[in-house]
Amino acid sequence: MPEHVIKLPDVGEGIAEAELVEWHVKVGDVVREDMVLAAVMTDKATVEIPSPVEGVVTWLGAEVGQSVPIGSPIVKIDLGGDAAASGGDAPAKEPAVPAIAKAPETAAPAPARRPADAKDNSSPGGAAPQARALSPAPAGPPRASSEKPVASPAVRLRAREAGIDLRQVPGSGPAGRITHDDLDVFARGGAVAASAPGLSRRDGVEEIKVVGLRRRIAEKMAVAKSRIPHITYIEEIDVTALEDLRAKLNGEKKPDRPKLTLLPFLMRAMVRAIGEQPALNATFDDEAGIIRRHAAIHIGIATQTSNGLVVPVVRHAEARSLFDCAAEAARLAEAARSGAASREELGGSTITITSLGAMGGVATTPVINHPEVAIVGVNKIMIRPVWDGSQFVPRKMMNLSSSFDHRVIDGWDAAVFVQRIKALLETPALMFVEG
């Protein structure tokens, strides 16, 4: 039968290999032309691999999480018409590689250990005794205060000496009799779980393979923290005037303009501050020993998606108006969340903003987006009492948590940068004054 071999295509940007993150087919599946076979991930984006032919999948050439060189065979498809027409029940022609299993997303947890069978582990008997030893424990509801638990005098003595209330200990013996083993299990940590109504102990470990975007995030974070000595500077900012201005502008905005959040104001403030301190808009090639200060200000916006953290980039923020910054940031965020952002839109930032939105907490320790030298983190706005010299007044306050590469940015320069942003945000009219 004729066979078509599909190789991993060139996914651009001179990339030599890509990570297989998902199979959409398995051996024996009937595929149609343009049907998605698999998804691979480069450093910046996920790319789907469609089928150029119709037929039956007979061979898959990689496992999820495996890096595959460009041009390597990844799928073989039998082009024989009989199998395809039959609906895919025909067996694979080549058993070269078994069907590839997806990453174990939810490994079944091991059942709770049964107290009464705990001693059985040491006895011979093979699989059956072991299975009994792993049976769920009969926790049962807690006993009433008037109920006297059934237990031997020796068990009662041990419980009294250990300060254990036997009414809280599940019994595994006849009629709920509490044994020494029951007491041992309870004393090892089962007190709370065993005594709580409707709850039971759980054991087991779930193993989740780290692949795809999560692995990229893990690798990038590890590189950033291992190679960049961070210094984090946190400052409190009064954004009452800024919030008043934002509300007024949103109330009067034209229908074709985006709604303003705090983000475009912060971007404008950063552009002004970077104009006075260009060292903050830089990348550091520490292997070459070169700091590259960028004239263009490309602001990465750390964005949470259903698949993980990505950083779309608002390019040339220095040439964008307030509303233009808002529109572009919103467009990119939506593209990132829907998976429609291009590789070009997810790379090339020179400085980054990170925010947890309403979950922003009081302070954070942002991790620098390597190889940049600075990241600005936004924390939650809260109304706090502020002393105005004669009384406490309610003000809308927000912390900025910003991290810097201490190899190239001194603490003093970091403080000057943040204080300049603070001044601009607290007096927003300054952001629009030229010169």
Secondary structure by P-SEA (a helix, b strand, c coil): cbbbbbcccccccccccccccccccccccccccccccbbbbcccbbbbbbbccbbbbcccccccccccccccccbbbcccaaaaaaccccccccccccccccccccccccccccccccccccccccaaaaaaaaccccccccccccbbbbbcaaaaaaaaaacccccccccccccccccaaaaaaaaaccccccccccbbbbbbbbbbbbccaaaaaaaaaaaaaaccbbbbbbbbbbaaaaaaaaaaaaaacccccccccaaaaaaaaaaaaaaacccccccccccccbbbbbcbbbbbbbccccccbbbbbbcccccccaaaaaaaaaaaaaaaaacccccccccccccbbbbccccccccccccccccccbbbbbcbbbbbbbbcccbbbbbbbbbbbbbcccccccaaaaaaaaaaaaaaaaccccccccc
